[in-house]
Amino acid sequence: MQRRGRILRPYPGKECATSFDMIVIPPELDRQTWEVERNLLRKELRRFVEFADLADNAGEARTKLLALQKQYSLLDL
């Protein structure tokens, strides 16, 4: 959130800002660990979806997130 605030803060001469954010996902593990990963990813994806929806390239960003949402059965986000 602090990053977003800094980027969106108005500054004389600033017309736009670019934000790069990354999602880190561990390699596929056993089924029990998958549920833990899924719950952690759910929280992160909410933030990423919100950022993506506000971006100039919202369609491209959401398309990239859709693969993760499908992989982890998180299409409700």
PyMOL Python script that loads the backbone (N, CA, C, O; Angstrom):
from pymol import cmd

cmd.read_pdbstr("""\
ATOM      1  N   MET A   1       0.813  -1.187   0.000  1.00  0.00           N
ATOM      2  CA  MET A   1       0.000   0.000   0.000  1.00  0.00           C
ATOM      3  C   MET A   1       0.865   1.263   0.000  1.00  0.00           C
ATOM      4  O   MET A   1       0.532   2.251  -0.656  1.00  0.00           O
ATOM      5  N   GLN A   2       1.955   1.225   0.725  1.00  0.00           N
ATOM      6  CA  GLN A   2       2.830   2.393   0.765  1.00  0.00           C
ATOM      7  C   GLN A   2       3.379   2.699  -0.627  1.00  0.00           C
ATOM      8  O   GLN A   2       3.487   3.862  -1.016  1.00  0.00           O
ATOM      9  N   ARG A   3       3.727   1.646  -1.377  1.00  0.00           N
ATOM     10  CA  ARG A   3       4.206   1.833  -2.747  1.00  0.00           C
ATOM     11  C   ARG A   3       3.170   2.543  -3.596  1.00  0.00           C
ATOM     12  O   ARG A   3       3.488   3.478  -4.331  1.00  0.00           O
ATOM     13  N   ARG A   4       1.934   2.096  -3.490  1.00  0.00           N
ATOM     14  CA  ARG A   4       0.869   2.698  -4.284  1.00  0.00           C
ATOM     15  C   ARG A   4       0.717   4.173  -3.927  1.00  0.00           C
ATOM     16  O   ARG A   4       0.560   5.009  -4.817  1.00  0.00           O
ATOM     17  N   GLY A   5       0.759   4.495  -2.669  1.00  0.00           N
ATOM     18  CA  GLY A   5       0.637   5.884  -2.231  1.00  0.00           C
ATOM     19  C   GLY A   5       1.743   6.753  -2.793  1.00  0.00           C
ATOM     20  O   GLY A   5       1.490   7.875  -3.231  1.00  0.00           O
ATOM     21  N   ARG A   6       2.939   6.260  -2.785  1.00  0.00           N
ATOM     22  CA  ARG A   6       4.065   7.030  -3.321  1.00  0.00           C
ATOM     23  C   ARG A   6       3.939   7.240  -4.825  1.00  0.00           C
ATOM     24  O   ARG A   6       4.235   8.321  -5.335  1.00  0.00           O
ATOM     25  N   ILE A   7       3.507   6.225  -5.517  1.00  0.00           N
ATOM     26  CA  ILE A   7       3.381   6.325  -6.969  1.00  0.00           C
ATOM     27  C   ILE A   7       2.254   7.267  -7.356  1.00  0.00           C
ATOM     28  O   ILE A   7       2.390   8.037  -8.307  1.00  0.00           O
ATOM     29  N   LEU A   8       1.155   7.218  -6.641  1.00  0.00           N
ATOM     30  CA  LEU A   8      -0.011   8.018  -7.002  1.00  0.00           C
ATOM     31  C   LEU A   8       0.056   9.455  -6.497  1.00  0.00           C
ATOM     32  O   LEU A   8      -0.740  10.299  -6.907  1.00  0.00           O
ATOM     33  N   ARG A   9       0.995   9.729  -5.617  1.00  0.00           N
ATOM     34  CA  ARG A   9       1.114  11.083  -5.075  1.00  0.00           C
ATOM     35  C   ARG A   9       1.411  12.075  -6.196  1.00  0.00           C
ATOM     36  O   ARG A   9       2.336  11.860  -6.980  1.00  0.00           O
ATOM     37  N   PRO A  10       0.634  13.166  -6.281  1.00  0.00           N
ATOM     38  CA  PRO A  10       0.885  14.161  -7.330  1.00  0.00           C
ATOM     39  C   PRO A  10       2.240  14.847  -7.147  1.00  0.00           C
ATOM     40  O   PRO A  10       2.709  15.056  -6.028  1.00  0.00           O
ATOM     41  N   TYR A  11       2.834  15.182  -8.257  1.00  0.00           N
ATOM     42  CA  TYR A  11       4.116  15.874  -8.258  1.00  0.00           C
ATOM     43  C   TYR A  11       4.139  16.757  -9.505  1.00  0.00           C
ATOM     44  O   TYR A  11       3.756  16.302 -10.583  1.00  0.00           O
ATOM     45  N   PRO A  12       4.575  17.992  -9.382  1.00  0.00           N
ATOM     46  CA  PRO A  12       4.590  18.878 -10.556  1.00  0.00           C
ATOM     47  C   PRO A  12       5.341  18.242 -11.733  1.00  0.00           C
ATOM     48  O   PRO A  12       6.479  17.797 -11.587  1.00  0.00           O
ATOM     49  N   GLY A  13       4.696  18.206 -12.881  1.00  0.00           N
ATOM     50  CA  GLY A  13       5.321  17.649 -14.081  1.00  0.00           C
ATOM     51  C   GLY A  13       5.116  16.151 -14.255  1.00  0.00           C
ATOM     52  O   GLY A  13       5.434  15.609 -15.313  1.00  0.00           O
ATOM     53  N   LYS A  14       4.597  15.478 -13.248  1.00  0.00           N
ATOM     54  CA  LYS A  14       4.374  14.027 -13.352  1.00  0.00           C
ATOM     55  C   LYS A  14       2.991  13.778 -13.939  1.00  0.00           C
ATOM     56  O   LYS A  14       1.980  14.210 -13.384  1.00  0.00           O
ATOM     57  N   GLU A  15       2.961  13.083 -15.058  1.00  0.00           N
ATOM     58  CA  GLU A  15       1.691  12.791 -15.711  1.00  0.00           C
ATOM     59  C   GLU A  15       1.217  11.360 -15.466  1.00  0.00           C
ATOM     60  O   GLU A  15       0.015  11.093 -15.448  1.00  0.00           O
ATOM     61  N   CYS A  16       2.161  10.445 -15.278  1.00  0.00           N
ATOM     62  CA  CYS A  16       1.788   9.052 -15.030  1.00  0.00           C
ATOM     63  C   CYS A  16       2.913   8.376 -14.247  1.00  0.00           C
ATOM     64  O   CYS A  16       3.987   8.946 -14.050  1.00  0.00           O
ATOM     65  N   ALA A  17       2.645   7.169 -13.814  1.00  0.00           N
ATOM     66  CA  ALA A  17       3.645   6.398 -13.069  1.00  0.00           C
ATOM     67  C   ALA A  17       3.543   4.942 -13.501  1.00  0.00           C
ATOM     68  O   ALA A  17       2.485   4.486 -13.935  1.00  0.00           O
ATOM     69  N   THR A  18       4.631   4.228 -13.383  1.00  0.00           N
ATOM     70  CA  THR A  18       4.666   2.812 -13.717  1.00  0.00           C
ATOM     71  C   THR A  18       5.013   2.030 -12.465  1.00  0.00           C
ATOM     72  O   THR A  18       5.972   2.349 -11.763  1.00  0.00           O
ATOM     73  N   SER A  19       4.223   1.003 -12.194  1.00  0.00           N
ATOM     74  CA  SER A  19       4.458   0.158 -11.033  1.00  0.00           C
ATOM     75  C   SER A  19       4.694  -1.274 -11.508  1.00  0.00           C
ATOM     76  O   SER A  19       3.934  -1.800 -12.322  1.00  0.00           O
ATOM     77  N   PHE A  20       5.742  -1.891 -10.998  1.00  0.00           N
ATOM     78  CA  PHE A  20       6.022  -3.294 -11.289  1.00  0.00           C
ATOM     79  C   PHE A  20       5.854  -4.062  -9.986  1.00  0.00           C
ATOM     80  O   PHE A  20       6.437  -3.693  -8.966  1.00  0.00           O
ATOM     81  N   ASP A  21       5.078  -5.107 -10.016  1.00  0.00           N
ATOM     82  CA  ASP A  21       4.841  -5.910  -8.823  1.00  0.00           C
ATOM     83  C   ASP A  21       5.006  -7.366  -9.221  1.00  0.00           C
ATOM     84  O   ASP A  21       4.760  -7.721 -10.374  1.00  0.00           O
ATOM     85  N   MET A  22       5.415  -8.206  -8.296  1.00  0.00           N
ATOM     86  CA  MET A  22       5.674  -9.602  -8.601  1.00  0.00           C
ATOM     87  C   MET A  22       4.944 -10.516  -7.635  1.00  0.00           C
ATOM     88  O   MET A  22       4.775 -10.207  -6.456  1.00  0.00           O
ATOM     89  N   ILE A  23       4.521 -11.640  -8.168  1.00  0.00           N
ATOM     90  CA  ILE A  23       3.951 -12.696  -7.348  1.00  0.00           C
ATOM     91  C   ILE A  23       4.967 -13.826  -7.344  1.00  0.00           C
ATOM     92  O   ILE A  23       5.425 -14.259  -8.402  1.00  0.00           O
ATOM     93  N   VAL A  24       5.317 -14.299  -6.169  1.00  0.00           N
ATOM     94  CA  VAL A  24       6.253 -15.412  -6.041  1.00  0.00           C
ATOM     95  C   VAL A  24       5.456 -16.635  -5.604  1.00  0.00           C
ATOM     96  O   VAL A  24       4.738 -16.607  -4.605  1.00  0.00           O
ATOM     97  N   ILE A  25       5.600 -17.709  -6.380  1.00  0.00           N
ATOM     98  CA  ILE A  25       4.860 -18.929  -6.090  1.00  0.00           C
ATOM     99  C   ILE A  25       5.850 -20.068  -5.967  1.00  0.00           C
ATOM    100  O   ILE A  25       6.705 -20.241  -6.836  1.00  0.00           O
ATOM    101  N   PRO A  26       5.749 -20.854  -4.896  1.00  0.00           N
ATOM    102  CA  PRO A  26       6.673 -21.984  -4.736  1.00  0.00           C
ATOM    103  C   PRO A  26       6.375 -23.075  -5.750  1.00  0.00           C
ATOM    104  O   PRO A  26       5.296 -23.093  -6.341  1.00  0.00           O
ATOM    105  N   PRO A  27       7.316 -23.981  -5.959  1.00  0.00           N
ATOM    106  CA  PRO A  27       7.066 -25.098  -6.870  1.00  0.00           C
ATOM    107  C   PRO A  27       5.900 -25.941  -6.343  1.00  0.00           C
ATOM    108  O   PRO A  27       5.582 -25.900  -5.154  1.00  0.00           O
ATOM    109  N   GLU A  28       5.279 -26.692  -7.224  1.00  0.00           N
ATOM    110  CA  GLU A  28       4.152 -27.521  -6.803  1.00  0.00           C
ATOM    111  C   GLU A  28       4.603 -28.539  -5.768  1.00  0.00           C
ATOM    112  O   GLU A  28       5.600 -29.241  -5.941  1.00  0.00           O
ATOM    113  N   LEU A  29       3.837 -28.594  -4.689  1.00  0.00           N
ATOM    114  CA  LEU A  29       4.153 -29.500  -3.590  1.00  0.00           C
ATOM    115  C   LEU A  29       2.972 -30.455  -3.392  1.00  0.00           C
ATOM    116  O   LEU A  29       2.107 -30.564  -4.261  1.00  0.00           O
ATOM    117  N   ASP A  30       2.940 -31.135  -2.261  1.00  0.00           N
ATOM    118  CA  ASP A  30       1.861 -32.094  -2.028  1.00  0.00           C
ATOM    119  C   ASP A  30       0.518 -31.380  -1.801  1.00  0.00           C
ATOM    120  O   ASP A  30       0.476 -30.161  -1.636  1.00  0.00           O
ATOM    121  N   ARG A  31      -0.539 -32.130  -1.796  1.00  0.00           N
ATOM    122  CA  ARG A  31      -1.909 -31.597  -1.728  1.00  0.00           C
ATOM    123  C   ARG A  31      -2.133 -30.764  -0.462  1.00  0.00           C
ATOM    124  O   ARG A  31      -2.775 -29.716  -0.535  1.00  0.00           O
ATOM    125  N   GLN A  32      -1.632 -31.192   0.675  1.00  0.00           N
ATOM    126  CA  GLN A  32      -1.824 -30.454   1.928  1.00  0.00           C
ATOM    127  C   GLN A  32      -1.138 -29.092   1.847  1.00  0.00           C
ATOM    128  O   GLN A  32      -1.699 -28.090   2.291  1.00  0.00           O
ATOM    129  N   THR A  33       0.032 -29.049   1.301  1.00  0.00           N
ATOM    130  CA  THR A  33       0.762 -27.799   1.147  1.00  0.00           C
ATOM    131  C   THR A  33       0.077 -26.909   0.121  1.00  0.00           C
ATOM    132  O   THR A  33       0.108 -25.685   0.244  1.00  0.00           O
ATOM    133  N   TRP A  34      -0.541 -27.512  -0.888  1.00  0.00           N
ATOM    134  CA  TRP A  34      -1.250 -26.762  -1.921  1.00  0.00           C
ATOM    135  C   TRP A  34      -2.348 -25.900  -1.305  1.00  0.00           C
ATOM    136  O   TRP A  34      -2.544 -24.761  -1.729  1.00  0.00           O
ATOM    137  N   GLU A  35      -3.055 -26.413  -0.329  1.00  0.00           N
ATOM    138  CA  GLU A  35      -4.120 -25.637   0.327  1.00  0.00           C
ATOM    139  C   GLU A  35      -3.540 -24.422   1.056  1.00  0.00           C
ATOM    140  O   GLU A  35      -4.135 -23.345   1.041  1.00  0.00           O
ATOM    141  N   VAL A  36      -2.400 -24.596   1.681  1.00  0.00           N
ATOM    142  CA  VAL A  36      -1.740 -23.474   2.361  1.00  0.00           C
ATOM    143  C   VAL A  36      -1.331 -22.430   1.330  1.00  0.00           C
ATOM    144  O   VAL A  36      -1.567 -21.237   1.518  1.00  0.00           O
ATOM    145  N   GLU A  37      -0.718 -22.884   0.240  1.00  0.00           N
ATOM    146  CA  GLU A  37      -0.323 -21.968  -0.848  1.00  0.00           C
ATOM    147  C   GLU A  37      -1.534 -21.219  -1.377  1.00  0.00           C
ATOM    148  O   GLU A  37      -1.484 -20.006  -1.583  1.00  0.00           O
ATOM    149  N   ARG A  38      -2.610 -21.939  -1.593  1.00  0.00           N
ATOM    150  CA  ARG A  38      -3.829 -21.348  -2.150  1.00  0.00           C
ATOM    151  C   ARG A  38      -4.359 -20.241  -1.243  1.00  0.00           C
ATOM    152  O   ARG A  38      -4.738 -19.174  -1.726  1.00  0.00           O
ATOM    153  N   ASN A  39      -4.388 -20.482   0.045  1.00  0.00           N
ATOM    154  CA  ASN A  39      -4.888 -19.472   0.986  1.00  0.00           C
ATOM    155  C   ASN A  39      -3.994 -18.236   1.015  1.00  0.00           C
ATOM    156  O   ASN A  39      -4.491 -17.113   1.090  1.00  0.00           O
ATOM    157  N   LEU A  40      -2.692 -18.435   0.956  1.00  0.00           N
ATOM    158  CA  LEU A  40      -1.774 -17.300   0.912  1.00  0.00           C
ATOM    159  C   LEU A  40      -1.930 -16.531  -0.400  1.00  0.00           C
ATOM    160  O   LEU A  40      -1.953 -15.300  -0.411  1.00  0.00           O
ATOM    161  N   LEU A  41      -2.034 -17.263  -1.490  1.00  0.00           N
ATOM    162  CA  LEU A  41      -2.170 -16.636  -2.794  1.00  0.00           C
ATOM    163  C   LEU A  41      -3.482 -15.871  -2.916  1.00  0.00           C
ATOM    164  O   LEU A  41      -3.527 -14.828  -3.568  1.00  0.00           O
ATOM    165  N   ARG A  42      -4.544 -16.371  -2.302  1.00  0.00           N
ATOM    166  CA  ARG A  42      -5.835 -15.679  -2.331  1.00  0.00           C
ATOM    167  C   ARG A  42      -5.688 -14.243  -1.824  1.00  0.00           C
ATOM    168  O   ARG A  42      -6.214 -13.313  -2.435  1.00  0.00           O
ATOM    169  N   LYS A  43      -4.987 -14.063  -0.728  1.00  0.00           N
ATOM    170  CA  LYS A  43      -4.792 -12.719  -0.162  1.00  0.00           C
ATOM    171  C   LYS A  43      -3.992 -11.829  -1.117  1.00  0.00           C
ATOM    172  O   LYS A  43      -4.333 -10.665  -1.325  1.00  0.00           O
ATOM    173  N   GLU A  44      -2.936 -12.385  -1.687  1.00  0.00           N
ATOM    174  CA  GLU A  44      -2.103 -11.602  -2.595  1.00  0.00           C
ATOM    175  C   GLU A  44      -2.848 -11.272  -3.887  1.00  0.00           C
ATOM    176  O   GLU A  44      -2.745 -10.158  -4.400  1.00  0.00           O
ATOM    177  N   LEU A  45      -3.593 -12.236  -4.407  1.00  0.00           N
ATOM    178  CA  LEU A  45      -4.296 -12.016  -5.664  1.00  0.00           C
ATOM    179  C   LEU A  45      -5.350 -10.926  -5.558  1.00  0.00           C
ATOM    180  O   LEU A  45      -5.590 -10.205  -6.527  1.00  0.00           O
ATOM    181  N   ARG A  46      -5.977 -10.795  -4.408  1.00  0.00           N
ATOM    182  CA  ARG A  46      -6.950  -9.705  -4.230  1.00  0.00           C
ATOM    183  C   ARG A  46      -6.277  -8.359  -4.500  1.00  0.00           C
ATOM    184  O   ARG A  46      -6.832  -7.501  -5.187  1.00  0.00           O
ATOM    185  N   ARG A  47      -5.093  -8.190  -3.959  1.00  0.00           N
ATOM    186  CA  ARG A  47      -4.346  -6.951  -4.148  1.00  0.00           C
ATOM    187  C   ARG A  47      -3.939  -6.788  -5.616  1.00  0.00           C
ATOM    188  O   ARG A  47      -4.063  -5.701  -6.180  1.00  0.00           O
ATOM    189  N   PHE A  48      -3.460  -7.855  -6.221  1.00  0.00           N
ATOM    190  CA  PHE A  48      -3.035  -7.790  -7.612  1.00  0.00           C
ATOM    191  C   PHE A  48      -4.196  -7.495  -8.549  1.00  0.00           C
ATOM    192  O   PHE A  48      -4.043  -6.729  -9.501  1.00  0.00           O
ATOM    193  N   VAL A  49      -5.350  -8.090  -8.293  1.00  0.00           N
ATOM    194  CA  VAL A  49      -6.523  -7.846  -9.123  1.00  0.00           C
ATOM    195  C   VAL A  49      -6.941  -6.384  -9.017  1.00  0.00           C
ATOM    196  O   VAL A  49      -7.286  -5.759 -10.019  1.00  0.00           O
ATOM    197  N   GLU A  50      -6.910  -5.849  -7.822  1.00  0.00           N
ATOM    198  CA  GLU A  50      -7.257  -4.432  -7.637  1.00  0.00           C
ATOM    199  C   GLU A  50      -6.292  -3.538  -8.422  1.00  0.00           C
ATOM    200  O   GLU A  50      -6.727  -2.623  -9.122  1.00  0.00           O
ATOM    201  N   PHE A  51      -5.002  -3.796  -8.310  1.00  0.00           N
ATOM    202  CA  PHE A  51      -4.010  -3.024  -9.049  1.00  0.00           C
ATOM    203  C   PHE A  51      -4.232  -3.172 -10.556  1.00  0.00           C
ATOM    204  O   PHE A  51      -4.192  -2.190 -11.298  1.00  0.00           O
ATOM    205  N   ALA A  52      -4.465  -4.406 -10.994  1.00  0.00           N
ATOM    206  CA  ALA A  52      -4.649  -4.668 -12.417  1.00  0.00           C
ATOM    207  C   ALA A  52      -5.844  -3.902 -12.969  1.00  0.00           C
ATOM    208  O   ALA A  52      -5.769  -3.340 -14.062  1.00  0.00           O
ATOM    209  N   ASP A  53      -6.927  -3.876 -12.236  1.00  0.00           N
ATOM    210  CA  ASP A  53      -8.132  -3.190 -12.695  1.00  0.00           C
ATOM    211  C   ASP A  53      -7.923  -1.686 -12.852  1.00  0.00           C
ATOM    212  O   ASP A  53      -8.612  -1.044 -13.645  1.00  0.00           O
ATOM    213  N   LEU A  54      -6.989  -1.128 -12.114  1.00  0.00           N
ATOM    214  CA  LEU A  54      -6.721   0.308 -12.178  1.00  0.00           C
ATOM    215  C   LEU A  54      -5.666   0.673 -13.221  1.00  0.00           C
ATOM    216  O   LEU A  54      -5.449   1.850 -13.505  1.00  0.00           O
ATOM    217  N   ALA A  55      -5.018  -0.329 -13.783  1.00  0.00           N
ATOM    218  CA  ALA A  55      -3.904  -0.090 -14.710  1.00  0.00           C
ATOM    219  C   ALA A  55      -4.392   0.282 -16.106  1.00  0.00           C
ATOM    220  O   ALA A  55      -5.499  -0.077 -16.507  1.00  0.00           O
ATOM    221  N   ASP A  56      -3.549   1.007 -16.835  1.00  0.00           N
ATOM    222  CA  ASP A  56      -3.842   1.320 -18.232  1.00  0.00           C
ATOM    223  C   ASP A  56      -3.919   0.047 -19.070  1.00  0.00           C
ATOM    224  O   ASP A  56      -4.674  -0.014 -20.040  1.00  0.00           O
ATOM    225  N   ASN A  57      -3.150  -0.960 -18.703  1.00  0.00           N
ATOM    226  CA  ASN A  57      -3.146  -2.239 -19.429  1.00  0.00           C
ATOM    227  C   ASN A  57      -3.937  -3.292 -18.644  1.00  0.00           C
ATOM    228  O   ASN A  57      -3.495  -4.431 -18.491  1.00  0.00           O
ATOM    229  N   ALA A  58      -5.103  -2.894 -18.155  1.00  0.00           N
ATOM    230  CA  ALA A  58      -5.912  -3.760 -17.290  1.00  0.00           C
ATOM    231  C   ALA A  58      -6.208  -5.118 -17.942  1.00  0.00           C
ATOM    232  O   ALA A  58      -6.106  -6.155 -17.285  1.00  0.00           O
ATOM    233  N   GLY A  59      -6.569  -5.115 -19.214  1.00  0.00           N
ATOM    234  CA  GLY A  59      -6.885  -6.376 -19.883  1.00  0.00           C
ATOM    235  C   GLY A  59      -5.715  -7.335 -19.905  1.00  0.00           C
ATOM    236  O   GLY A  59      -5.866  -8.521 -19.611  1.00  0.00           O
ATOM    237  N   GLU A  60      -4.545  -6.818 -20.256  1.00  0.00           N
ATOM    238  CA  GLU A  60      -3.339  -7.646 -20.295  1.00  0.00           C
ATOM    239  C   GLU A  60      -2.990  -8.160 -18.897  1.00  0.00           C
ATOM    240  O   GLU A  60      -2.652  -9.332 -18.725  1.00  0.00           O
ATOM    241  N   ALA A  61      -3.073  -7.281 -17.912  1.00  0.00           N
ATOM    242  CA  ALA A  61      -2.738  -7.661 -16.535  1.00  0.00           C
ATOM    243  C   ALA A  61      -3.696  -8.729 -16.021  1.00  0.00           C
ATOM    244  O   ALA A  61      -3.263  -9.705 -15.409  1.00  0.00           O
ATOM    245  N   ARG A  62      -5.000  -8.552 -16.266  1.00  0.00           N
ATOM    246  CA  ARG A  62      -5.979  -9.526 -15.784  1.00  0.00           C
ATOM    247  C   ARG A  62      -5.821 -10.867 -16.490  1.00  0.00           C
ATOM    248  O   ARG A  62      -6.048 -11.912 -15.880  1.00  0.00           O
ATOM    249  N   THR A  63      -5.437 -10.858 -17.760  1.00  0.00           N
ATOM    250  CA  THR A  63      -5.218 -12.098 -18.499  1.00  0.00           C
ATOM    251  C   THR A  63      -4.088 -12.901 -17.858  1.00  0.00           C
ATOM    252  O   THR A  63      -4.184 -14.121 -17.726  1.00  0.00           O
ATOM    253  N   LYS A  64      -3.034 -12.222 -17.468  1.00  0.00           N
ATOM    254  CA  LYS A  64      -1.907 -12.912 -16.825  1.00  0.00           C
ATOM    255  C   LYS A  64      -2.316 -13.476 -15.464  1.00  0.00           C
ATOM    256  O   LYS A  64      -1.886 -14.566 -15.089  1.00  0.00           O
ATOM    257  N   LEU A  65      -3.136 -12.745 -14.733  1.00  0.00           N
ATOM    258  CA  LEU A  65      -3.587 -13.221 -13.429  1.00  0.00           C
ATOM    259  C   LEU A  65      -4.569 -14.381 -13.561  1.00  0.00           C
ATOM    260  O   LEU A  65      -4.649 -15.230 -12.673  1.00  0.00           O
ATOM    261  N   LEU A  66      -5.312 -14.424 -14.655  1.00  0.00           N
ATOM    262  CA  LEU A  66      -6.317 -15.462 -14.856  1.00  0.00           C
ATOM    263  C   LEU A  66      -5.704 -16.862 -14.838  1.00  0.00           C
ATOM    264  O   LEU A  66      -6.316 -17.795 -14.320  1.00  0.00           O
ATOM    265  N   ALA A  67      -4.520 -17.015 -15.388  1.00  0.00           N
ATOM    266  CA  ALA A  67      -3.850 -18.323 -15.373  1.00  0.00           C
ATOM    267  C   ALA A  67      -3.620 -18.799 -13.943  1.00  0.00           C
ATOM    268  O   ALA A  67      -3.841 -19.969 -13.633  1.00  0.00           O
ATOM    269  N   LEU A  68      -3.178 -17.895 -13.074  1.00  0.00           N
ATOM    270  CA  LEU A  68      -2.981 -18.261 -11.662  1.00  0.00           C
ATOM    271  C   LEU A  68      -4.307 -18.544 -10.978  1.00  0.00           C
ATOM    272  O   LEU A  68      -4.421 -19.485 -10.192  1.00  0.00           O
ATOM    273  N   GLN A  69      -5.304 -17.729 -11.279  1.00  0.00           N
ATOM    274  CA  GLN A  69      -6.617 -17.939 -10.677  1.00  0.00           C
ATOM    275  C   GLN A  69      -7.162 -19.320 -11.057  1.00  0.00           C
ATOM    276  O   GLN A  69      -7.750 -20.005 -10.220  1.00  0.00           O
ATOM    277  N   LYS A  70      -6.970 -19.726 -12.304  1.00  0.00           N
ATOM    278  CA  LYS A  70      -7.420 -21.048 -12.743  1.00  0.00           C
ATOM    279  C   LYS A  70      -6.615 -22.149 -12.065  1.00  0.00           C
ATOM    280  O   LYS A  70      -7.179 -23.133 -11.584  1.00  0.00           O
ATOM    281  N   GLN A  71      -5.300 -21.981 -12.029  1.00  0.00           N
ATOM    282  CA  GLN A  71      -4.416 -22.993 -11.444  1.00  0.00           C
ATOM    283  C   GLN A  71      -4.771 -23.275  -9.994  1.00  0.00           C
ATOM    284  O   GLN A  71      -4.719 -24.423  -9.552  1.00  0.00           O
ATOM    285  N   TYR A  72      -5.135 -22.229  -9.246  1.00  0.00           N
ATOM    286  CA  TYR A  72      -5.420 -22.370  -7.821  1.00  0.00           C
ATOM    287  C   TYR A  72      -6.912 -22.316  -7.505  1.00  0.00           C
ATOM    288  O   TYR A  72      -7.295 -22.150  -6.347  1.00  0.00           O
ATOM    289  N   SER A  73      -7.756 -22.455  -8.525  1.00  0.00           N
ATOM    290  CA  SER A  73      -9.218 -22.431  -8.343  1.00  0.00           C
ATOM    291  C   SER A  73      -9.673 -21.204  -7.565  1.00  0.00           C
ATOM    292  O   SER A  73     -10.420 -21.312  -6.593  1.00  0.00           O
ATOM    293  N   LEU A  74      -9.214 -20.039  -8.006  1.00  0.00           N
ATOM    294  CA  LEU A  74      -9.555 -18.773  -7.349  1.00  0.00           C
ATOM    295  C   LEU A  74     -10.256 -17.828  -8.328  1.00  0.00           C
ATOM    296  O   LEU A  74      -9.993 -16.626  -8.342  1.00  0.00           O
ATOM    297  N   LEU A  75     -11.142 -18.381  -9.135  1.00  0.00           N
ATOM    298  CA  LEU A  75     -11.830 -17.568 -10.139  1.00  0.00           C
ATOM    299  C   LEU A  75     -12.857 -16.620  -9.527  1.00  0.00           C
ATOM    300  O   LEU A  75     -13.382 -15.751 -10.224  1.00  0.00           O
ATOM    301  N   ASP A  76     -13.148 -16.771  -8.248  1.00  0.00           N
ATOM    302  CA  ASP A  76     -14.112 -15.892  -7.582  1.00  0.00           C
ATOM    303  C   ASP A  76     -13.544 -14.523  -7.246  1.00  0.00           C
ATOM    304  O   ASP A  76     -14.276 -13.666  -6.753  1.00  0.00           O
ATOM    305  N   LEU A  77     -12.257 -14.290  -7.500  1.00  0.00           N
ATOM    306  CA  LEU A  77     -11.645 -12.994  -7.163  1.00  0.00           C
ATOM    307  C   LEU A  77     -11.865 -12.002  -8.268  1.00  0.00           C
ATOM    308  O   LEU A  77     -11.424 -10.858  -8.166  1.00  0.00           O
TER     309      LEU A  77
END
""", "prot")
cmd.dss("prot")
cmd.show_as("cartoon", "prot")
cmd.util.cbc("prot")
cmd.orient("prot")
